[in-house]
């Protein structure tokens, strides 16, 4: 899966992106990392990036998904957020989405 450069989107455009994950998740192993958006090909030292990481089980035995938002190549201008799922995502297919525009990332 290739990155879609952010520089192709104008301030008036919005991007909605969904991912159907069929990858089996294994406890305590970083199973998958899906790069959703990046402009690293144009700005290798100050790129922006949005990705989803499937982390598997944590110590509480919850399934964990982590999203990462980076701006200008730095986590200090971005954000990492872990989501503890209340269900077992390996039991059936699920869709995970990120909505992005020039004002918000949800």
MOUR-V507637 format. One line per field, one symbol per residue. ss: DSSP state (H for helix, E for strand, C for the rest). psi: psi as a letter, one per 20 degrees, with the letter a starting at -180 (. if undefined). burial: + if it has 24 or more other C-alpha atoms within 12 Angstrom, else -. Layout:
ss->???
psi->???
burial->???
This chain:
ss->CCCECHHHCCCCCCEEEEEECCCCCCCCCCCEEEEEEECCCCCCCCCCEEEEEEEEECCCCCEEEEEEEEECCEEEEEEEEEEEECCCCCCCCCEEEEEECCCCEC
psi->pqqophiiprhiqqpppqpoojpppqpkpngqooogpqkhhhmhilrqqprppoibqahikqppppqppqpkjpihjbpppppoqjroiihrqqppqpppaihqp.
burial->-----+--------+-----+---+--------+++++++------+++++++++++-----+++++++++-----------------+------+-+-+------
